[in-house]
C-alpha cells in the first residue's frame, strides 16, 4: 500500500495536528511535509507524528511572503493526496484596528497568504488531475460581527476564494476542494477567551475535519451543529442584529 502524501501549511496548529493524528490512525502509512515558521515547534510535531507511524519532513519558512514559489517547492514526481492550509492568527481586535500595519499583517496571515498558497496548490492539482485541497476557515466568516469582523472578513474572503476554486475544478471529478469551518475551538489560539458551552476540543474538531477531507465534502461545519447556529445568526434582520453584542 502506497503512503498517503500530504503537505500541511501551519502544521503546528492544534487542529491540524489532531487532523493528522486521525489521518495516520486510518491510513497507517503517511508521508507528511510539515510547513511553518517555527523550526523548533515543527520538529516537536514531527517527532510526535513519527511515533504514530508517519514519515515526516519539515520546512521552516515565512508563509506570508508572496514571492515564495510554492509550485517549485512542492514540485514532486509523486502526486500529493492532500494540501492542508491550517495557519492563522486571532488578534485582539480593538488593539489591532488602532495600528494600520497590524491590520495589514492580520489580513496577510488570514487571507492573502491562503489565497496565494491555495492558488499554487490548485495549479499542482490541475497538473496531477487528482487530490484534495483543504483550508481551515471559520464560522466567523458567515456574518460580520462587532467582536471579530477583522478576522471574520478574512475568513469570508477565503470562503469565496475556495468556492471559486471548487467551480474551477468542477469538471475534474478526482479533485476535491474542501472548506472546513470550525466553530469555537479550545486551542492555544483561543487561550485568552473564556470557555463556554459552545466550545469544542481540538481533538474532536480535528477528527471531524479529517472525516470531511476523506469524504471530499465541499463545506464542513465543525461540529455540524454550527451550520444551524450560523443559519440563525445570518437570518436575524439587520435592524435587530445591530442591537446585539455578538
C-alpha positions in Angstrom: 0.0 0.0 0.0 1.4 3.4 -1.0 1.8 6.2 1.5 -0.7 8.9 1.7 1.1 12.1 0.9 0.2 15.4 2.5 1.7 18.9 2.7 0.5 20.9 5.7 0.9 24.6 6.0 0.7 25.8 9.6 1.5 22.3 10.8 1.9 23.5 14.4 -1.8 24.3 14.6 -3.5 22.3 17.2 -6.4 21.4 14.9 -4.0 20.5 12.1 -2.1 18.2 14.5 -5.3 16.4 15.6 -6.4 16.0 11.9 -3.0 14.4 11.1 -3.3 12.1 14.0 -6.7 10.9 12.7 -5.2 10.6 9.2 -2.4 8.5 10.4 -4.6 6.3 12.5 -6.7 5.5 9.4 -4.1 5.5 6.6 -1.3 3.8 8.6 1.3 4.9 6.1 1.6 8.7 5.7 4.4 10.8 4.1 4.0 14.3 5.6 5.6 17.6 4.7 5.1 19.9 7.7 5.5 23.6 6.9 5.5 26.6 9.3 7.5 29.5 10.6 9.0 27.9 13.8 11.6 25.2 13.1 11.7 24.0 16.7 7.9 23.6 17.0 7.8 21.8 13.7 10.4 19.3 14.9 8.3 18.6 18.0 5.2 18.0 15.9 7.2 15.8 13.5 8.5 13.7 16.4 5.0 13.1 17.7 3.6 12.1 14.3 6.7 9.9 13.6 6.0 7.9 16.8 2.5 7.3 15.4 3.9 5.8 12.2 4.3 8.7 9.8 7.3 9.7 7.8 7.8 13.4 8.3 9.9 16.2 6.7 9.8 19.8 7.9 10.1 23.1 6.1 10.6 26.3 8.2 9.6 29.3 6.1 7.6 32.5 6.2 4.1 31.6 5.0 3.1 35.2 4.3 5.9 36.0 1.8 4.1 36.5 -1.6 7.3 36.0 -3.5 7.7 32.3 -2.4 7.5 30.0 -5.4 5.2 27.4 -3.8 4.8 25.4 -7.0 8.6 24.9 -7.3 8.9 24.0 -3.6 6.1 21.4 -3.8 7.1 20.0 -7.2 7.3 16.3 -6.9 7.5 13.2 -9.1 4.8 11.6 -6.8 1.3 13.1 -6.6 0.1 14.8 -3.5 -3.0 13.4 -1.9 -3.7 16.4 0.3 -2.8 20.1 0.7 -4.0 21.3 4.1 -3.8 25.1 4.9 -4.1 25.5 8.7 -2.2 28.6 9.6 -3.9 31.7 11.0 -4.0 34.3 13.7 -6.7 35.5 16.0 -5.8 39.1 17.0 -7.1 41.3 19.8 -9.3 43.3 17.5 -9.5 46.8 19.1 -5.8 46.9 19.7 -5.1 45.7 16.1 -7.5 48.2 14.5 -5.6 51.1 16.0 -2.5 50.1 14.1 -2.7 50.1 10.3 0.3 47.9 9.8 -1.2 45.4 12.3 -4.4 45.3 10.3 -2.5 44.6 7.1 -0.5 41.9 8.8 -3.6 40.1 10.0 -5.1 40.2 6.5 -1.9 38.9 5.1 -1.9 36.0 7.5 -5.5 35.1 7.4 -6.4 35.8 3.8 -3.7 36.8 1.4 -1.2 34.0 2.2 -4.0 31.5 2.0 -5.1 32.7 -1.4 -1.5 32.7 -2.7 -0.8 29.2 -1.4 -4.2 27.8 -2.5 -3.7 29.2 -6.0 -0.4 27.4 -6.3 -1.9 24.1 -4.9 -4.7 24.4 -7.4 -2.2 24.5 -10.2 -0.5 21.4 -8.9 -3.8 19.6 -8.6 -4.7 20.6 -12.2 -1.4 19.0 -13.4 -1.9 15.9 -11.3 -5.6 15.5 -12.2 -6.4 14.4 -8.7 -6.0 15.2 -5.0 -7.6 17.4 -2.3 -7.1 21.0 -1.2 -8.5 21.7 2.3 -8.4 25.0 4.0 -9.4 25.8 7.6 -11.8 28.7 7.5 -14.2 29.6 10.3 -17.8 30.2 11.1 -16.7 33.8 11.8 -16.8 34.4 8.1 -20.5 33.8 7.8 -21.5 37.2 9.1 -19.6 40.3 10.2 -19.9 40.9 13.9 -18.5 43.7 16.0 -16.4 41.3 18.2 -14.3 39.8 15.4 -15.0 41.3 12.0 -11.3 41.7 11.1 -10.7 38.0 11.5 -14.1 37.2 10.1 -13.7 39.3 7.0 -10.5 37.4 6.1 -12.3 34.1 6.6 -15.2 35.3 4.4 -12.7 36.1 1.7 -11.3 32.5 1.9 -14.9 31.2 1.7 -15.4 32.9 -1.6 -11.9 32.0 -2.9 -12.5 28.3 -2.2 -15.9 28.5 -3.8 -14.3 29.8 -6.9 -11.6 27.1 -6.9 -14.3 24.5 -6.5 -16.1 25.9 -9.5 -12.8 26.0 -11.4 -12.2 22.3 -10.8 -15.9 21.2 -11.1 -15.2 19.2 -14.3 -12.3 17.3 -12.6 -14.1 14.7 -10.5 -11.0 13.5 -8.8 -10.1 16.9 -7.4 -11.8 18.0 -4.2 -11.8 21.5 -2.7 -12.8 21.4 0.9 -13.5 24.3 3.2 -13.5 23.4 6.9 -15.4 25.8 9.2 -14.7 25.2 12.9 -16.7 27.0 15.5 -15.2 28.0 18.8 -12.4 25.5 19.5 -10.3 25.1 22.6 -6.8 25.6 21.2 -3.7 27.7 22.2 -5.0 30.4 19.8 -8.2 30.8 22.0 -6.4 30.5 25.3 -7.3 34.1 26.3 -11.0 33.6 25.6 -13.4 32.4 28.4 -14.7 29.0 27.5 -18.4 28.4 27.3 -20.7 25.5 26.2 -20.2 26.3 22.5 -16.5 25.4 22.7 -15.3 22.1 21.3 -12.0 20.3 21.8 -9.4 20.4 19.1 -9.3 16.6 19.2 -12.9 16.4 18.2 -12.7 19.1 15.6 -9.6 17.5 14.1 -11.2 14.1 13.9 -14.3 15.6 12.2 -12.1 17.7 9.9 -10.3 14.6 8.7 -13.6 12.8 8.0 -14.7 15.7 5.9 -11.5 15.7 4.0 -11.7 11.9 3.5 -15.2 12.3 2.1 -14.3 15.3 0.0 -17.1 17.4 1.5 -17.2 20.8 -0.2 -18.0 22.7 3.1 -18.0 21.2 6.5 -19.0 22.9 9.8 -17.1 21.5 12.7 -19.1 20.3 14.6 -22.0 20.1 12.2 -24.5 21.9 14.5 -22.6 25.1 13.9 -24.4 25.2 10.5 -27.7 25.7 12.3 -26.2 28.2 14.7 -24.9 30.3 11.9 -28.0 30.0 9.8 -29.9 31.5 12.8 -27.4 34.3 13.2 -27.4 35.1 9.5 -31.2 35.2 9.4 -31.5 37.9 12.0 -32.7 41.1 10.3 -30.1 43.8 10.2 -32.0 46.4 12.3 -32.3 43.7 15.1 -28.8 42.4 14.6 -27.2 45.8 15.0 -28.7 46.0 18.6 -26.9 42.8 19.6 -23.4 42.5 21.2 -22.2 39.4 19.3 
